[in-house]
Amino acid sequence: MGSVSMRDGGRRSSRCFSISLGLLGLLGCSGSKQPGTRPPPADGPVDGVVVTGHLLCHAPSGDTTVAWSPGVLQAFFLGGDGAYQAVGIRGGANDQVELDIPDGVRYLLQVGTYYYETDQRTVDVTVEEDHRCNPWAPLAQDDTPVTVTVSKTGSYTQGSDANDSLIIQSFSTGYGFFNAPFTVSPDATSITSAIVLSKFTPLVDAGAGDDLHVFHLRSETIRDPARLRSAQFTHLLDTFAPTVTLQSGQPATISGALQPTTANHTIRFTSDRTKFDADYGGLVAPGRMTVALLADPQSYGVSGVTLAGFELITFAFGSSTASVQPWTFSNVAYADPFPDTWKRTLLIDYLTSRRFRHPSGSLTSWLAVNEQRVPFTGALEVGPSIHPPTHPRIGDANLLAGGKVTFGGTAPVAMSWTASDDADYYDVSIIQLMPNGNITEIAALRTTQTTLAIPPKLFTAGAFYVITLAATAGPADYAGGHIMRFEQQTRTASVISGRLRFIATCGDGLVQPGEDCDTAGESAGCNVDCTLPLCGDGLRNAAAGEACDTAGDTLGCNATCTLPTCGDNYHNIYTEDCDDGDVIDSSNGCSATCTFNHVCGDRRVEFGEGCDGGGVDTSSCNADCVPSQCGDGHVNTAAGEECDDGRLNNDTGHCTTACKLHL
């Protein structure tokens, strides 16, 4: 099987794998052998692939393209002996690079630590950015101090249930989401914040048409007293757009008056996290769920993506069992002062995590994401629109359970899974667990298939790893050769492996160097990966009496390596509201099913209550058994409140931020 193209009298008798990469600057295509290539084959056809690539930049002023280099390219394919073979690389005319790929094979194209598996003979490595790049915005070469002073007619809030922030953002330079810290008194009408733009921060240039925006946002706590849970609601209040040019290392001042926005839109949705949790088999600890609506000035790119945006509203939910039950929000008002020509994008982000303990004793965790980023059409459905792959295996191990992967260091490692409906491609990420508790991201691989041969050079014999597997649906045609397109209009769901050890000798019954034990399989005194069993190591050892082991509380396991059971007197915050050690209703606020059933008004502070004043308002407790606080929307006259409009309290309207009638 040949590895470079055949030639006949200077005329190409087979096509080259050509990559147009502008600034790549690799070797030219000629008949002579170049360093790093293999000699021409004696026979065997080579199918050609043309790969085009450039940088596509989206800015408010329009789209531009520039030549772009992904760095050093490498390519590999599986030979007849089952091992990966390197592909000869030669330069060509018009900044082309030729990689000689045999006919009818899938191959890996490596760019840095990213590997793209494909069988396409036309490949596009175009990438997209969300800022101007022709010319690029100048970068700070030194720390650049900036003083931000803004004024407004209303007041600012910094409290436990409402907190204001200033966000500085430039859509043209890609500089954004910078939080300008400040501390003010409740009745202040202006604030000053000192920030420092660090080295390599893009600097706005008004002369080049760069924009800059200062946004005043408020994050408020929305409480659900019946279930003792809360959510965070962040929305836009005021904004202004100064004209400014920043120069590296030179102090600058941004000042002006914030202009109030109008809450001219409403949104309604129901969030039900149980629909997401059903995909993870109890192995993960749920994290925060975020629902956000973004506005973006750029048009969708060539792959239908929007690359930047301002978050008009954000809802954030906690991870406890109280947050599992559906939340319904009706007619929530929000401001959207941006032009109708801007794109609106819906972001739903749900994080889960697994914990891992290295045999050295260090404990670490890794996140998996279930994310949807799609155009907002007015309808809002908060539920999974894609599911992660199922039944994943790596080598001779169940990927989700973890354990030992037999690995001698030379053969590719086989990985497989069951397809996810609607998935366009799959991403595999390899993370190494280090003895000191750190983690090292080794590589990421992408494929459209449900099998993958992972190059052995990515693993070290005896080391411990975590692998994530994600299914993604998106507009870029990866199967058609668009392999490096950066997308944000995607739907992704991923799973996290158990702790995996890649080792050759474990399981032979002999304790070899690097092994704590070896009983030729799992036993009460030895894990399957030849480490000593310990509840909390993240690797279940049934022979040692573990019903499960997820190195902490998860949806399907207690930190004690027992299954979550109502009445076991162990409160797993991800599965129970409470657990008083029995399965009867003893009138203490915790029901027979470990949910809150407190009786507000009996003057007993039970499970699920923050206080109990006998069902009437007191100086510290509302009649609904929630501690009284100005801004909670309930007028508690016993606590000295004259009014309480909740999040609408302000010092220019009906009710002040101190819950006093405005004079």
C-alpha positions as CSV (number, residue, x, y, z in Angstrom):
1,M,0.0,0.0,0.0
2,G,1.6,3.2,-1.1
3,S,1.8,6.4,0.9
4,V,2.7,9.1,-1.6
5,S,1.2,9.9,-5.0
6,M,2.2,8.3,-8.3
7,R,3.6,10.4,-11.1
8,D,4.1,9.7,-14.8
9,G,6.5,12.0,-16.8
10,G,5.7,15.0,-14.6
11,R,2.0,14.5,-15.1
12,R,-0.1,13.6,-12.0
13,S,-1.5,10.1,-12.4
14,S,-3.3,10.3,-9.1
15,R,-4.6,13.2,-7.1
16,C,-2.8,14.6,-4.1
17,F,-4.3,15.5,-0.7
18,S,-4.1,19.3,-1.0
19,I,-4.5,21.7,1.8
20,S,-4.8,25.4,1.0
21,L,-3.7,27.0,4.3
22,G,-2.3,30.4,3.3
23,L,0.4,31.0,6.0
24,L,1.1,27.3,6.6
25,G,4.5,27.6,5.0
26,L,5.3,23.9,4.8
27,L,7.3,22.1,2.2
28,G,6.7,22.6,-1.6
29,C,5.3,19.8,-3.7
30,S,8.1,18.4,-5.9
31,G,9.3,15.1,-7.3
32,S,12.2,14.9,-4.7
33,K,11.9,13.4,-1.3
34,Q,11.5,16.0,1.4
35,P,12.5,15.6,5.1
36,G,9.8,13.8,7.1
37,T,8.3,12.1,4.1
38,R,8.5,8.5,2.9
39,P,9.7,7.5,-0.6
40,P,7.2,6.9,-3.4
41,P,5.5,3.6,-3.4
42,A,6.1,0.8,-5.8
43,D,2.4,0.6,-6.5
44,G,-1.0,1.5,-5.0
45,P,-3.4,4.3,-5.9
46,V,-3.7,7.4,-3.8
47,D,-7.1,9.1,-3.6
48,G,-6.8,12.9,-3.4
49,V,-8.3,15.3,-1.0
50,V,-8.5,19.1,-1.4
51,V,-8.6,20.8,2.0
52,T,-9.3,24.6,2.0
53,G,-8.9,26.7,5.1
54,H,-9.0,30.3,6.2
55,L,-10.1,32.5,9.1
56,L,-13.6,33.9,8.8
57,C,-14.1,36.8,11.2
58,H,-17.5,38.2,12.1
59,A,-17.7,41.8,13.3
60,P,-20.5,44.4,13.5
61,S,-19.1,46.1,10.4
62,G,-19.2,42.9,8.3
63,D,-17.4,39.6,7.7
64,T,-13.8,39.4,6.5
65,T,-11.5,36.5,5.7
66,V,-7.8,36.2,6.2
67,A,-5.2,33.5,5.5
68,W,-4.9,31.2,8.5
69,S,-2.5,28.5,9.6
70,P,-3.5,25.7,12.1
71,G,0.2,25.0,12.7
72,V,2.0,21.7,12.0
73,L,-0.3,19.1,10.4
74,Q,0.1,15.3,10.8
75,A,-1.9,12.5,9.4
76,F,-2.2,8.8,10.1
77,F,-4.1,5.8,8.9
78,L,-4.4,2.2,10.1
79,G,-2.2,-0.1,8.1
80,G,-2.7,-3.7,7.3
81,D,-0.8,-4.7,10.6
82,G,-3.4,-2.8,12.7
83,A,-0.9,0.0,13.6
84,Y,-1.1,3.6,12.7
85,Q,1.2,4.7,9.9
86,A,2.3,8.3,9.4
87,V,1.4,9.9,6.1
88,G,4.0,11.6,3.9
89,I,3.6,15.4,3.9
90,R,4.7,17.6,0.9
91,G,4.1,21.1,0.0
92,G,2.4,22.1,-3.2
93,A,1.7,25.1,-5.5
94,N,-0.4,28.0,-4.2
95,D,0.3,27.3,-0.6
96,Q,-1.0,23.8,-0.7
97,V,0.1,20.9,1.4
98,E,-0.2,17.3,0.1
99,L,-0.8,14.4,2.4
100,D,-0.7,11.1,0.6
101,I,-3.8,9.0,1.7
102,P,-4.4,5.5,0.3
103,D,-7.8,4.9,-1.3
104,G,-10.8,3.8,0.7
105,V,-9.4,4.3,4.3
106,R,-10.4,6.5,7.2
107,Y,-7.6,8.6,8.6
108,L,-6.7,10.9,11.5
109,L,-5.8,14.5,10.7
110,Q,-3.9,15.9,13.7
111,V,-3.7,19.7,14.4
112,G,-2.0,20.2,17.7
113,T,-3.7,18.1,20.3
114,Y,-6.9,17.7,18.2
115,Y,-7.5,14.7,16.0
116,Y,-10.1,14.6,13.3
117,E,-11.1,11.2,11.9
118,T,-12.7,11.3,8.5
119,D,-12.9,9.5,5.1
120,Q,-13.6,12.6,3.1
121,R,-11.5,13.6,0.1
122,T,-12.6,17.2,0.3
123,V,-11.9,18.8,3.7
124,D,-12.6,22.3,5.0
125,V,-10.6,23.6,7.9
126,T,-12.2,27.1,8.0
127,V,-12.6,28.5,11.5
128,E,-14.7,31.4,12.7
129,E,-14.1,34.2,15.2
130,D,-16.4,36.7,16.7
131,H,-14.4,39.9,16.2
132,R,-12.6,41.9,13.6
133,C,-9.4,40.5,12.3
134,N,-8.5,42.5,9.2
135,P,-6.9,44.4,10.8
136,W,-6.8,42.7,14.2
137,A,-7.5,44.8,17.2
138,P,-4.3,45.8,19.0
139,L,-3.4,43.9,22.1
140,A,-2.2,45.3,25.4
141,Q,1.5,44.8,25.9
142,D,1.4,46.1,29.4
143,D,-1.2,46.3,32.2
144,T,-3.6,49.1,31.2
145,P,-5.5,50.7,34.1
146,V,-9.0,51.9,33.3
147,T,-11.3,53.9,35.6
148,V,-15.1,53.5,35.0
149,T,-17.4,56.2,36.4
150,V,-21.1,55.9,35.6
151,S,-24.2,57.7,37.0
152,K,-27.9,56.9,36.9
153,T,-31.2,58.2,38.2
154,G,-31.9,55.2,40.4
155,S,-29.8,53.4,43.0
156,Y,-27.5,50.4,43.0
157,T,-28.1,47.2,45.0
158,Q,-25.6,45.0,46.7
159,G,-27.3,42.6,49.1
160,S,-28.0,38.9,49.7
161,D,-31.1,38.7,47.5
162,A,-30.2,41.3,44.9
163,N,-26.8,42.2,43.5
164,D,-25.8,44.6,40.8
165,S,-22.9,44.4,38.4
166,L,-21.3,46.3,35.5
167,I,-20.3,44.4,32.4
168,I,-18.0,45.9,29.8
169,Q,-18.2,44.5,26.3
170,S,-16.9,45.2,22.8
171,F,-18.5,43.2,20.0
172,S,-16.0,44.3,17.4
173,T,-12.9,43.3,19.3
174,G,-14.3,40.2,20.9
175,Y,-13.6,41.7,24.3
176,G,-16.5,41.1,26.7
177,F,-18.1,39.8,29.8
178,F,-15.6,41.8,32.0
179,N,-17.1,42.4,35.4
180,A,-16.1,45.8,36.8
181,P,-16.2,45.4,40.6
182,F,-17.5,48.2,42.8
183,T,-18.9,48.8,46.3
184,V,-21.5,51.4,47.0
185,S,-24.0,52.5,49.6
186,P,-27.7,51.5,48.9
187,D,-28.7,55.1,48.0
188,A,-25.7,55.9,45.7
189,T,-26.6,57.2,42.2
190,S,-23.1,57.0,40.8
191,I,-20.2,54.5,41.1
192,T,-16.6,54.3,40.2
193,S,-14.7,51.1,39.5
194,A,-11.0,50.6,38.8
195,I,-10.0,47.8,36.5
196,V,-6.8,46.7,34.9
197,L,-6.7,45.2,31.4
198,S,-4.0,42.6,31.5
199,K,-1.4,41.9,28.8
200,F,-2.9,40.6,25.5
201,T,-6.3,42.0,26.1
202,P,-7.8,43.5,22.9
203,L,-7.9,47.3,23.0
204,V,-10.8,49.2,21.5
205,D,-10.0,51.8,18.9
206,A,-12.8,54.3,18.2
207,G,-10.9,55.5,15.1
208,A,-11.2,51.9,13.7
209,G,-14.9,51.9,14.4
210,D,-14.7,49.7,17.5
211,D,-17.7,49.7,19.9
212,L,-17.7,49.6,23.6
213,H,-20.7,49.1,25.9
214,V,-21.2,49.4,29.6
215,F,-24.2,47.3,30.9
216,H,-25.7,47.5,34.3
217,L,-27.3,44.2,35.3
218,R,-29.1,43.0,38.4
219,S,-29.0,39.5,39.7
220,E,-32.0,38.6,42.0
221,T,-32.9,35.7,44.1
222,I,-36.3,34.1,43.3
223,R,-37.5,32.0,46.2
224,D,-39.9,29.1,46.3
225,P,-40.8,28.9,50.1
226,A,-42.8,25.7,49.8
227,R,-39.7,23.8,48.8
228,L,-37.0,26.0,50.4
229,R,-35.3,26.5,47.1
230,S,-34.2,29.5,45.1
231,A,-33.0,30.5,41.6
232,Q,-31.0,33.4,40.3
233,F,-32.5,35.8,37.8
234,T,-30.2,38.2,36.0
235,H,-31.5,40.9,33.7
236,L,-30.5,44.2,32.1
237,L,-31.4,47.5,33.7
238,D,-29.3,50.3,32.1
239,T,-26.7,50.8,29.4
240,F,-24.5,53.4,27.6
241,A,-22.0,53.2,24.8
242,P,-19.0,55.5,25.2
243,T,-16.6,56.4,22.4
244,V,-13.1,55.6,23.6
245,T,-9.6,54.6,22.4
246,L,-7.4,52.6,24.7
247,Q,-3.7,52.5,24.4
248,S,-1.4,49.9,26.0
249,G,-0.1,50.9,29.4
250,Q,-1.8,54.3,29.3
251,P,-4.4,55.1,32.1
252,A,-7.8,55.8,30.7
253,T,-11.2,56.9,32.0
254,I,-14.6,55.8,30.8
255,S,-17.4,57.9,32.1
256,G,-21.0,58.7,31.3
257,A,-24.6,58.4,32.3
258,L,-26.4,55.1,32.1
259,Q,-29.7,55.2,30.2
260,P,-32.5,53.0,31.6
261,T,-34.0,50.3,29.5
262,T,-37.6,49.3,29.3
263,A,-38.8,45.8,30.2
264,N,-40.7,45.5,26.8
265,H,-40.7,41.7,26.5
266,T,-41.9,38.7,28.5
267,I,-41.0,35.1,28.6
268,R,-42.5,32.0,30.1
269,F,-41.1,28.5,30.5
270,T,-40.9,25.4,32.7
271,S,-37.7,23.8,33.7
272,D,-37.7,20.1,34.6
273,R,-34.2,18.7,35.4
274,T,-35.4,15.1,35.8
275,K,-35.6,14.9,32.0
276,F,-31.8,15.5,31.8
277,D,-30.9,13.3,34.8
278,A,-32.5,10.2,33.3
279,D,-29.5,10.1,30.8
280,Y,-26.8,9.5,33.4
281,G,-27.7,6.4,35.3
282,G,-27.1,7.9,38.8
283,L,-23.3,8.1,38.3
284,V,-23.1,11.9,38.3
285,A,-23.6,14.8,40.7
286,P,-25.9,17.4,39.2
287,G,-24.5,20.9,38.9
288,R,-26.0,24.2,38.0
289,M,-28.5,24.6,35.2
290,T,-28.6,27.9,33.3
291,V,-31.2,29.1,30.9
292,A,-30.2,32.3,29.0
293,L,-31.4,34.4,26.1
294,L,-28.7,36.2,24.1
295,A,-28.7,39.0,21.6
296,D,-26.0,39.1,19.0
297,P,-25.1,41.8,16.5
298,Q,-23.4,39.5,14.0
299,S,-25.1,37.6,11.3
300,Y,-25.0,33.8,11.4
301,G,-21.8,32.5,9.9
302,V,-21.4,30.2,7.0
303,S,-22.3,27.2,9.2
304,G,-25.3,29.0,10.6
305,V,-23.6,29.9,13.9
306,T,-23.7,33.0,16.1
307,L,-20.4,33.4,17.9
308,A,-20.9,36.1,20.5
309,G,-23.8,37.6,22.4
310,F,-25.0,39.6,25.3
311,E,-27.1,37.8,27.8
312,L,-30.4,39.6,28.0
313,I,-31.7,37.4,30.8
314,T,-30.3,34.4,32.7
315,F,-31.9,32.0,35.0
316,A,-29.6,29.8,37.2
317,F,-30.8,26.9,39.2
318,G,-29.0,25.0,42.0
319,S,-28.1,21.4,42.2
320,S,-30.0,20.1,45.3
321,T,-32.9,17.8,45.1
322,A,-35.3,20.7,45.7
323,S,-34.3,22.1,42.3
324,V,-35.1,18.9,40.5
325,Q,-38.8,19.4,40.6
326,P,-40.3,21.6,37.8
327,W,-39.9,25.3,38.0
328,T,-42.5,27.4,36.1
329,F,-41.9,31.1,35.3
330,S,-44.8,33.0,33.8
331,N,-44.6,36.3,32.0
332,V,-41.2,37.3,33.3
333,A,-40.5,40.8,32.0
334,Y,-37.1,41.7,30.5
335,A,-35.5,44.5,28.5
336,D,-34.2,44.0,25.0
337,P,-33.0,47.4,23.7
338,F,-31.1,45.9,20.7
339,P,-32.2,46.2,17.1
340,D,-34.5,43.6,15.6
341,T,-31.8,42.8,13.1
342,W,-29.7,41.3,15.9
343,K,-30.0,37.5,16.3
344,R,-31.5,36.1,19.5
345,T,-30.1,32.8,20.7
346,L,-31.3,30.5,23.4
347,L,-28.7,28.9,25.7
348,I,-29.6,25.9,28.0
349,D,-26.6,24.7,29.9
350,Y,-26.6,21.8,32.4
351,L,-23.4,20.6,34.1
352,T,-22.8,17.3,35.7
353,S,-19.7,16.0,37.4
354,R,-17.9,12.9,38.6
355,R,-15.2,12.7,41.2
356,F,-12.1,10.6,41.1
357,R,-9.5,9.6,43.7
358,H,-6.0,8.8,42.5
359,P,-4.3,6.0,44.5
360,S,-2.0,8.6,45.9
361,G,-5.0,10.0,47.8
362,S,-5.6,13.1,45.8
363,L,-9.3,13.8,44.8
364,T,-10.4,15.7,41.8
365,S,-13.5,16.1,39.6
366,W,-14.4,16.5,36.0
367,L,-17.4,18.1,34.3
368,A,-19.6,17.0,31.5
369,V,-22.0,19.3,29.7
370,N,-25.4,19.1,28.2
371,E,-25.8,22.2,26.2
372,Q,-28.2,23.6,23.7
373,R,-27.5,26.8,21.8
374,V,-30.1,27.4,19.1
375,P,-32.0,30.3,17.5
376,F,-34.7,31.7,19.7
377,T,-38.1,31.6,18.0
378,G,-40.3,32.7,20.9
379,A,-41.0,29.2,22.1
380,L,-38.9,27.9,25.0
381,E,-38.5,24.2,25.7
382,V,-36.2,23.3,28.6
383,G,-35.4,19.7,28.1
384,P,-32.8,17.5,26.4
385,S,-33.0,17.7,22.6
386,I,-30.1,15.2,22.2
387,H,-29.0,12.3,24.4
388,P,-25.5,11.1,25.1
389,P,-24.2,7.9,23.6
390,T,-24.9,4.7,25.4
391,H,-23.1,1.4,26.1
392,P,-19.6,2.9,25.7
393,R,-16.6,0.6,26.0
394,I,-12.9,1.1,25.8
395,G,-10.6,-1.8,25.3
396,D,-11.8,-4.6,27.6
397,A,-13.5,-2.1,30.1
398,N,-17.0,-0.6,30.5
399,L,-16.2,3.0,30.0
400,L,-18.8,4.3,32.6
401,A,-17.8,1.7,35.3
402,G,-14.1,2.3,34.9
403,G,-11.5,-0.2,35.8
404,K,-8.6,-1.8,33.9
405,V,-7.8,-1.3,30.2
406,T,-5.3,-3.9,29.0
407,F,-2.6,-1.8,27.3
408,G,0.8,-2.8,26.1
409,G,1.8,0.6,24.7
410,T,2.0,-0.2,21.0
411,A,-1.5,-1.2,19.6
412,P,-4.3,1.4,19.1
413,V,-7.0,1.3,21.8
414,A,-10.4,0.4,20.5
415,M,-13.4,2.4,21.7
416,S,-17.1,1.9,20.8
417,W,-20.6,3.1,21.7
418,T,-24.2,3.0,20.6
419,A,-25.2,5.9,18.4
420,S,-27.2,8.8,19.8
421,D,-30.2,9.9,17.7
422,D,-29.7,13.1,15.8
423,A,-25.9,13.2,16.5
424,D,-23.8,14.5,13.6
425,Y,-20.5,13.7,15.2
426,Y,-18.9,12.5,18.5
427,D,-16.0,14.0,20.6
428,V,-13.7,11.9,22.8
429,S,-11.6,13.8,25.3
430,I,-8.7,12.1,27.2
431,I,-7.7,13.5,30.6
432,Q,-4.9,12.1,32.7
433,L,-5.2,12.0,36.5
434,M,-2.0,13.1,38.2
435,P,-0.8,11.9,41.7
436,N,-0.8,15.5,43.0
437,G,-4.5,16.0,42.2
438,N,-3.9,17.9,39.0
439,I,-5.4,16.9,35.7
440,T,-3.8,17.0,32.2
441,E,-5.9,17.2,29.1
442,I,-4.0,15.0,26.7
443,A,-6.0,15.1,23.4
444,A,-9.5,15.4,21.9
445,L,-10.7,13.3,18.9
446,R,-13.7,13.8,16.7
447,T,-15.5,11.2,14.5
448,T,-18.8,10.5,12.8
449,Q,-18.5,6.8,13.6
450,T,-19.5,4.8,16.7
451,T,-16.0,3.2,16.8
452,L,-12.6,4.7,17.1
453,A,-9.1,3.4,17.2
454,I,-7.2,5.7,19.6
455,P,-3.4,6.1,18.9
456,P,-1.4,4.4,21.6
457,K,0.9,7.4,21.9
458,L,-1.8,9.2,23.8
459,F,-1.6,6.9,26.8
460,T,1.2,6.0,29.3
461,A,1.2,2.4,30.6
462,G,0.3,2.3,34.3
463,A,-1.3,5.8,34.4
464,F,-4.9,6.7,35.3
465,Y,-7.3,8.5,33.0
466,V,-10.8,9.9,32.6
467,I,-12.5,10.0,29.2
468,T,-15.5,12.0,28.2
469,L,-17.7,11.0,25.2
470,A,-20.1,13.6,23.7
471,A,-22.7,13.5,21.0
472,T,-23.2,16.7,19.1
473,A,-25.8,17.9,16.5
474,G,-24.9,21.1,14.7
475,P,-25.1,22.9,11.3
476,A,-21.6,22.3,10.2
477,D,-21.3,19.3,7.8
478,Y,-18.6,17.4,9.6
479,A,-19.4,14.2,7.6
480,G,-19.0,16.2,4.5
481,G,-15.5,17.4,5.5
482,H,-16.1,20.6,7.5
483,I,-13.9,19.3,10.3
484,M,-12.7,22.4,12.3
485,R,-15.7,24.7,12.2
486,F,-16.2,26.4,15.6
487,E,-19.9,26.2,16.3
488,Q,-22.2,27.6,18.9
489,Q,-25.5,26.7,17.4
490,T,-25.2,23.2,18.6
491,R,-26.8,20.6,20.8
492,T,-24.4,18.5,22.9
493,A,-24.8,15.8,25.5
494,S,-21.8,14.0,27.1
495,V,-21.0,11.3,29.6
496,I,-17.9,10.9,31.9
497,S,-16.1,7.6,32.3
498,G,-15.1,6.0,35.6
499,R,-11.5,5.9,36.7
500,L,-9.5,4.0,34.0
501,R,-6.1,2.5,34.4
502,F,-4.1,1.6,31.3
503,I,-1.8,-1.3,32.2
504,A,-0.5,-4.5,30.7
505,T,0.4,-6.8,33.6
506,C,-2.6,-6.2,36.0
507,G,-4.7,-9.4,36.1
508,D,-1.9,-12.0,35.8
509,G,-2.0,-12.8,39.5
510,L,1.5,-11.5,40.1
511,V,2.2,-8.3,41.9
512,Q,4.3,-6.4,39.4
513,P,6.0,-3.0,39.8
514,G,3.3,-0.2,40.1
515,E,0.7,-2.6,41.4
516,D,-0.6,-2.6,45.0
517,C,-2.0,-6.1,44.6
518,D,-3.0,-8.6,41.9
519,T,-5.6,-11.3,42.5
520,A,-6.3,-11.9,38.8
521,G,-9.5,-9.9,39.1
522,E,-11.6,-8.1,41.6
523,S,-11.5,-9.4,45.2
524,A,-12.3,-8.2,48.7
525,G,-8.7,-7.1,49.0
526,C,-7.9,-5.9,45.5
527,N,-9.6,-3.7,42.8
528,V,-9.8,-4.9,39.3
529,D,-7.1,-2.3,38.4
530,C,-4.7,-3.7,40.9
531,T,-5.2,-0.9,43.5
532,L,-6.3,-1.4,47.1
533,P,-10.1,-1.0,47.5
534,L,-11.3,2.1,49.4
535,C,-14.8,3.5,49.6
536,G,-14.5,6.8,47.9
537,D,-12.0,5.9,45.3
538,G,-14.6,6.1,42.6
539,L,-14.2,2.5,41.5
540,R,-16.9,0.1,42.7
541,N,-15.6,-3.2,44.3
542,A,-18.6,-5.4,44.8
543,A,-16.5,-8.1,46.4
544,A,-15.5,-5.6,49.1
545,G,-19.2,-4.9,49.9
546,E,-19.6,-1.7,47.9
547,A,-23.1,-1.3,46.4
548,C,-21.7,1.6,44.4
549,D,-18.7,4.0,44.6
550,T,-18.9,7.5,43.0
551,A,-16.4,9.2,45.4
552,G,-19.2,11.3,46.9
553,D,-22.9,11.8,46.8
554,T,-24.5,11.4,43.3
555,L,-28.0,10.7,42.0
556,G,-27.5,7.0,42.4
557,C,-25.0,6.6,45.2
558,N,-24.3,7.9,48.7
559,A,-20.8,8.9,49.7
560,T,-20.9,5.9,52.0
561,C,-20.9,3.6,49.0
562,T,-24.5,2.6,49.7
563,L,-27.5,3.1,47.5
564,P,-29.7,6.1,48.3
565,T,-32.7,4.9,50.4
566,C,-35.3,7.0,52.1
567,G,-35.1,6.2,55.8
568,D,-31.5,5.3,56.1
569,N,-30.8,8.5,58.1
570,Y,-28.3,9.6,55.5
571,H,-29.4,12.8,53.7
572,N,-28.3,12.7,50.0
573,I,-29.0,16.2,48.9
574,Y,-29.4,15.1,45.2
575,T,-32.2,12.6,45.9
576,E,-33.9,13.7,49.1
577,D,-35.4,16.8,50.7
578,C,-34.7,15.4,54.1
579,D,-34.1,12.0,55.8
580,D,-35.0,11.6,59.5
581,G,-34.1,7.9,59.7
582,D,-37.6,6.4,59.2
583,V,-40.3,5.9,56.6
584,I,-43.2,7.2,58.6
585,D,-44.7,10.6,58.9
586,S,-43.7,11.6,62.4
587,S,-45.0,15.2,62.0
588,N,-41.5,16.7,62.1
589,G,-41.6,18.2,58.6
590,C,-40.1,15.2,56.8
591,S,-42.5,12.8,55.2
592,A,-42.5,9.0,54.8
593,T,-41.0,9.6,51.4
594,C,-38.3,12.0,52.5
595,T,-39.9,15.1,51.1
596,F,-40.9,18.2,53.1
597,N,-44.4,18.2,54.6
598,H,-44.0,20.7,57.3
599,V,-47.0,22.5,58.8
600,C,-46.4,26.2,58.8
601,G,-48.1,27.9,61.7
602,D,-47.6,25.3,64.5
603,R,-44.8,27.4,66.0
604,R,-42.3,24.5,65.5
605,V,-39.4,25.0,63.2
606,E,-39.6,21.7,61.2
607,F,-37.8,20.3,58.2
608,G,-38.5,22.7,55.3
609,E,-39.1,25.9,57.4
610,G,-36.7,28.8,58.0
611,C,-38.8,30.0,61.0
612,D,-42.4,29.6,62.4
613,G,-44.2,32.5,64.0
614,G,-47.5,30.8,64.4
615,G,-48.8,31.6,60.9
616,V,-48.7,35.4,61.3
617,D,-46.1,38.0,60.5
618,T,-43.5,38.7,63.2
619,S,-40.6,41.0,63.3
620,S,-38.3,38.3,61.8
621,C,-40.6,35.8,60.2
622,N,-43.2,36.0,57.5
623,A,-46.5,34.2,57.9
624,D,-45.4,31.6,55.4
625,C,-42.5,30.5,57.6
626,V,-39.8,32.2,55.6
627,P,-37.5,34.7,57.3
628,S,-38.6,38.3,56.6
629,Q,-36.5,40.3,54.3
630,C,-37.1,43.5,52.4
631,G,-37.3,42.7,48.7
632,D,-39.1,39.4,49.2
633,G,-42.3,40.8,47.8
634,H,-44.3,40.4,51.0
635,V,-45.2,43.5,53.1
636,N,-44.4,42.6,56.7
637,T,-45.6,45.5,58.8
638,A,-44.4,43.7,62.0
639,A,-40.8,44.0,60.5
640,G,-41.3,47.7,59.9
641,E,-42.0,47.5,56.2
642,E,-44.4,50.0,54.6
643,C,-44.3,48.4,51.2
644,D,-42.4,45.6,49.3
645,D,-42.5,45.4,45.5
646,G,-39.9,42.7,45.4
647,R,-37.5,43.1,42.5
648,L,-39.3,46.3,41.4
649,N,-38.2,48.2,44.6
650,N,-36.3,51.3,43.6
651,D,-35.7,54.7,45.0
652,T,-37.6,56.5,42.3
653,G,-40.8,54.4,42.2
654,H,-43.6,53.4,44.6
655,C,-41.4,51.6,47.1
656,T,-37.8,52.2,48.0
657,T,-35.1,49.6,48.4
658,A,-35.6,50.0,52.2
659,C,-39.2,49.0,51.8
660,K,-40.4,52.5,52.7
661,L,-43.0,54.4,50.7
662,H,-41.4,56.9,48.3
663,L,-42.0,60.5,49.4
